[in-house]
Amino acid sequence: MPRKTDNEDRLRQVLKVAHLFYEKEMTKTEISHEIRASSTQVARLLAEAREQGFVRIEFSPPTLHDLSERLKRKFDWLKDAIVVSSAEDLAFLRRMIGKAAAQYFETAVSDEATVALGGGDTMYEMVMALPTTTRNVRLVPAAIIDSGPVLNHIDPAVLVSLLWVRSGRQAGRAHLATGLPFNRPLSRQKLKEEYDEFSRRKAVQEVLAEMKRADFLFTSLGCLKADAAYEQLAPRPHHYLLENLRLTEAGLAREGVIGDLNYSFFDANGSTAEQWNVFPALGVAAVQQMVVAQKTVVVAAGKYKLAALQAALRGRLLNVLITDEQAAAALLR
């Protein structure tokens, strides 16, 4: 039978871990270092704190929670739906969606998981919201695109590098390859041929193999018809990519394109076509396979990309949705 002092020591440890996690907002990894215990032990102590009623967790206001539950009922393949409050300041809203994605990352991604990262500003906000700590995960880009000679977009390789630094700079934990800059516009077919040749390199094949092994994908969406106010926040990668492909947004719209997932274009039904896939990526077809395989595909985007969100849900291009209340309400209509 446990001694009274053992029970008291256990209680003190439960309360300390709960205090560090909920009040000091330390991560489980940070707490494990603090109390010299494994992350698994920390998780058990937190569970015990909840079971004994020492803490009460409220993930969101009731209205947001209700929207989340209704989204999961309507789109019943979703593993989770996280809804944040809407805001008129779209830069602030994007930051909040990125922060929600970071919180999901911290709670859902397990040790030794392989995580693929999409590019763009929302994913940048997610990476910057993640605390700097040692993470035993493998990181890969969700796409390999040509970059340079000047920077005009936060591509996946940039975010893989950044998160690798923020996760302890462990050797062998990040894999990436960047496409060579093409200094002249090329047709889609010609650019695809260039990338097919590029993808035959041994080092690139290793990265592509890691991408296919991804357990988690965190990404956002490109939207051909994004909110006009959102267009003012940052340069859109589409313009640069389309110039290199000798395409225009109007031309793609005539083809039926609504948006893109990791630079793989899709239509209003979330379907893609061969000519809409140029870059080596976890594109539409690969992501649909991930969803079928019950891997975790997190898409984070707000009301300013509603058309792309609607199409992505029709095509089942995700199984975890992170969005805002106005977008959620529109998706439920």
C-alpha positions in Angstrom: 0.0 0.0 0.0 1.5 3.4 -1.0 2.8 5.5 1.9 1.1 8.8 2.7 4.2 10.7 1.9 4.3 9.0 -1.6 0.7 10.2 -2.2 1.6 13.7 -1.1 4.7 13.7 -3.3 2.5 12.6 -6.3 -0.1 15.3 -5.5 2.6 18.0 -5.4 4.0 16.8 -8.7 0.5 16.8 -10.3 -0.1 20.3 -9.1 3.3 21.5 -10.2 2.9 20.1 -13.7 -0.6 21.6 -14.1 0.7 25.0 -12.9 3.6 25.0 -15.4 1.4 23.8 -18.3 -1.8 25.9 -17.8 -0.5 29.0 -16.0 3.1 29.3 -17.1 2.2 28.1 -20.6 5.2 25.8 -20.8 5.2 23.0 -23.3 5.3 19.4 -22.3 8.8 19.1 -23.5 9.9 22.1 -21.4 8.1 20.7 -18.4 9.8 17.3 -18.9 13.2 19.1 -18.7 12.1 21.1 -15.6 11.0 18.1 -13.5 13.4 15.6 -15.1 10.7 13.3 -16.4 9.7 12.0 -19.8 7.1 13.7 -22.0 4.9 10.6 -21.5 5.0 11.0 -17.7 4.2 14.7 -18.0 1.1 13.8 -20.1 0.0 11.3 -17.5 0.3 13.9 -14.7 -1.7 16.4 -16.7 -4.4 13.8 -17.3 -4.4 13.1 -13.6 -4.8 16.8 -12.9 -7.9 16.9 -15.1 -9.4 13.7 -13.7 -9.1 14.9 -10.2 -10.7 18.2 -11.0 -7.7 20.4 -10.4 -8.1 22.1 -13.8 -11.0 22.8 -16.1 -10.2 23.2 -19.7 -12.2 25.5 -22.0 -10.9 25.2 -25.5 -13.0 28.1 -26.9 -16.1 30.1 -26.2 -19.3 28.1 -26.5 -20.2 29.6 -29.9 -16.9 28.7 -31.4 -17.1 25.2 -29.8 -20.5 24.8 -31.3 -19.3 25.8 -34.8 -16.4 23.3 -34.4 -18.8 20.5 -33.5 -21.2 21.3 -36.3 -18.4 21.3 -38.9 -17.3 17.9 -37.7 -20.9 16.6 -38.0 -21.3 18.1 -41.5 -17.9 17.0 -42.8 -17.8 13.7 -40.9 -14.4 12.6 -42.1 -12.7 15.5 -40.2 -10.6 14.5 -37.3 -10.9 18.0 -35.8 -12.1 21.5 -36.6 -10.7 24.4 -34.7 -12.5 27.8 -35.0 -11.0 31.1 -33.8 -12.8 34.4 -33.5 -13.1 36.4 -36.7 -11.5 39.9 -37.0 -11.6 42.7 -39.5 -7.8 43.1 -39.3 -6.9 40.3 -41.6 -3.2 40.3 -40.7 -4.2 39.8 -37.0 -6.7 37.1 -38.1 -4.1 35.3 -40.1 -1.8 35.4 -37.0 -4.5 33.9 -34.8 -5.1 31.1 -37.3 -1.4 30.4 -37.4 -1.2 30.4 -33.6 -4.1 27.9 -33.4 -2.2 25.7 -35.9 0.9 25.9 -33.7 -1.2 24.9 -30.6 -2.5 21.9 -32.6 1.0 21.1 -33.7 2.2 21.0 -30.1 -0.6 18.7 -28.9 -1.0 16.4 -31.9 2.5 15.8 -33.3 4.3 12.9 -31.6 7.9 12.1 -31.2 9.6 10.6 -34.3 6.7 11.8 -36.6 7.5 13.1 -40.0 6.0 16.6 -40.6 5.6 18.2 -44.1 5.2 22.0 -44.2 3.5 24.0 -46.8 4.7 27.6 -47.6 3.1 31.0 -47.2 2.4 33.6 -44.6 -0.1 31.5 -42.5 2.5 28.7 -42.1 5.1 31.3 -41.2 2.8 32.6 -38.4 2.4 29.0 -37.2 6.2 28.4 -37.1 6.9 31.6 -35.3 4.2 30.8 -32.7 5.8 27.5 -31.9 8.2 27.8 -28.9 11.9 27.2 -29.4 12.5 23.7 -27.9 14.0 20.4 -28.8 11.6 18.4 -31.0 12.2 14.8 -32.0 10.5 15.1 -35.4 11.6 15.0 -39.0 10.8 18.0 -41.2 10.2 18.0 -44.9 8.9 20.6 -47.4 5.5 19.9 -48.9 6.7 21.1 -52.3 9.9 21.9 -54.2 9.6 25.1 -56.2 12.0 27.2 -58.1 13.3 30.2 -56.1 15.4 33.2 -56.8 17.2 35.1 -58.0 15.2 37.3 -55.5 12.9 36.3 -52.7 9.2 37.0 -53.3 7.5 34.2 -51.3 7.9 32.2 -48.1 8.4 28.8 -49.7 8.3 25.5 -47.8 12.1 25.1 -47.7 12.4 28.4 -45.9 9.9 27.3 -43.2 11.6 23.8 -42.9 14.9 25.6 -42.2 13.3 28.0 -39.7 11.4 25.3 -37.8 14.5 23.1 -37.7 16.4 25.9 -36.0 13.6 26.4 -33.6 13.5 22.7 -32.8 17.0 22.2 -31.7 19.0 22.1 -34.9 19.4 18.3 -34.7 21.4 16.8 -37.5 19.4 14.6 -39.8 16.1 15.9 -38.7 15.3 18.1 -41.7 15.3 17.3 -45.4 14.9 19.8 -48.2 15.8 20.6 -51.8 15.2 23.8 -53.6 14.5 24.2 -57.3 16.9 26.0 -59.5 15.8 29.5 -60.5 14.5 29.8 -64.0 15.4 33.1 -65.4 13.0 33.0 -68.3 9.3 32.1 -68.6 8.7 28.5 -69.6 5.7 26.7 -70.7 4.0 24.3 -68.2 5.2 21.3 -70.2 8.8 22.6 -70.5 9.0 23.4 -66.8 7.6 20.0 -65.9 10.3 18.4 -68.1 12.9 20.4 -66.2 11.5 19.3 -62.9 11.3 15.7 -64.0 15.0 15.8 -64.8 15.7 17.6 -61.5 13.7 15.0 -59.6 15.9 12.2 -60.9 18.9 13.4 -58.8 19.6 11.1 -55.9 19.5 13.8 -53.2 16.2 15.1 -54.5 14.8 11.6 -54.6 15.6 11.2 -51.0 13.7 14.3 -50.1 10.7 13.2 -52.2 10.7 9.8 -50.5 10.6 11.6 -47.1 7.7 13.7 -48.3 5.7 10.6 -49.2 6.4 9.2 -45.7 4.9 12.3 -44.0 2.6 11.5 -41.0 1.4 15.1 -40.8 1.0 17.9 -43.3 0.5 21.5 -42.1 -0.4 23.8 -44.9 -2.7 26.6 -46.1 -4.4 27.2 -49.5 -3.9 29.5 -52.4 -7.0 31.1 -53.6 -7.4 32.6 -57.1 -10.2 34.9 -55.8 -9.1 35.8 -52.4 -10.6 38.7 -50.4 -9.5 42.0 -52.0 -8.3 43.4 -48.6 -6.2 40.2 -48.1 -4.5 40.8 -51.4 -2.9 43.9 -49.9 -1.2 42.1 -47.0 1.6 40.4 -48.9 2.8 39.6 -52.5 1.0 36.5 -53.8 3.1 33.6 -55.0 0.7 33.0 -57.9 1.8 36.1 -59.7 5.4 35.0 -59.8 4.6 31.4 -60.5 2.2 32.2 -63.3 4.6 34.5 -65.0 7.1 31.7 -65.1 4.5 29.4 -66.6 3.3 32.0 -69.1 -0.1 31.9 -67.5 -2.5 34.5 -66.0 -5.1 34.2 -63.3 -7.8 34.9 -65.8 -6.5 32.1 -68.0 -6.5 29.6 -65.1 -10.0 30.8 -64.0 -11.2 30.0 -67.6 -9.7 26.5 -67.1 -11.8 26.2 -63.9 -9.1 26.7 -61.3 -10.3 27.9 -57.9 -7.1 27.6 -55.8 -4.0 25.5 -55.0 -2.7 23.2 -52.4 1.1 23.2 -52.2 1.2 24.7 -55.8 -1.1 21.9 -57.1 -4.2 23.6 -58.6 -7.7 22.4 -58.1 -11.2 23.3 -59.3 -14.5 24.0 -57.4 -14.9 20.3 -56.6 -11.4 20.0 -55.2 -10.3 18.0 -58.3 -7.0 18.5 -60.1 -5.8 17.8 -63.7 -2.4 16.7 -65.0 -1.6 20.1 -66.5 -2.2 21.8 -63.1 0.6 19.9 -61.5 4.1 21.0 -62.4 6.2 21.0 -59.2 7.3 18.0 -57.2 4.8 18.3 -54.2 2.3 16.8 -51.9 -0.3 18.0 -54.3 -4.0 17.3 -54.5 -3.8 13.6 -55.4 -1.1 12.8 -52.8 -3.1 14.7 -50.1 -6.2 12.8 -50.9 -4.3 9.6 -50.4 -3.0 10.8 -47.1 -6.6 11.5 -45.9 -7.7 8.0 -47.0 -4.7 6.6 -45.1 -5.8 8.5 -42.0 -2.7 10.5 -41.9 -3.2 14.1 -40.6 -3.7 16.9 -43.1 -4.1 20.2 -41.4 -5.3 23.1 -43.6 -5.3 26.6 -41.9 -7.1 29.4 -43.8 -9.6 32.1 -43.0 -12.7 33.8 -44.5 -10.5 35.6 -47.0 -10.0 32.2 -48.8 -13.5 30.9 -48.5 -13.9 29.7 -52.1 -10.7 27.6 -51.8 -11.8 26.2 -48.5 -15.2 25.2 -49.9 -13.5 23.4 -52.8 -10.9 21.7 -50.6 -13.7 20.3 -48.4 -15.6 19.1 -51.4 -12.5 17.3 -52.6 -11.6 16.0 -49.1 -8.2 17.6 -49.2 -7.9 17.8 -45.4 -9.0 16.1 -42.3 -8.2 18.9 -39.8 -9.6 22.4 -40.4 -8.4 25.5 -38.7 -10.4 28.6 -39.6 -12.4 31.5 -38.2 -16.0 31.8 -37.2 -17.2 33.7 -40.2 -15.7 31.2 -42.6 -17.1 28.3 -40.5 -20.6 29.8 -40.6 -20.4 30.2 -44.4 -19.1 26.6 -44.7 -22.1 25.3 -42.8 -24.6 27.1 -44.9 
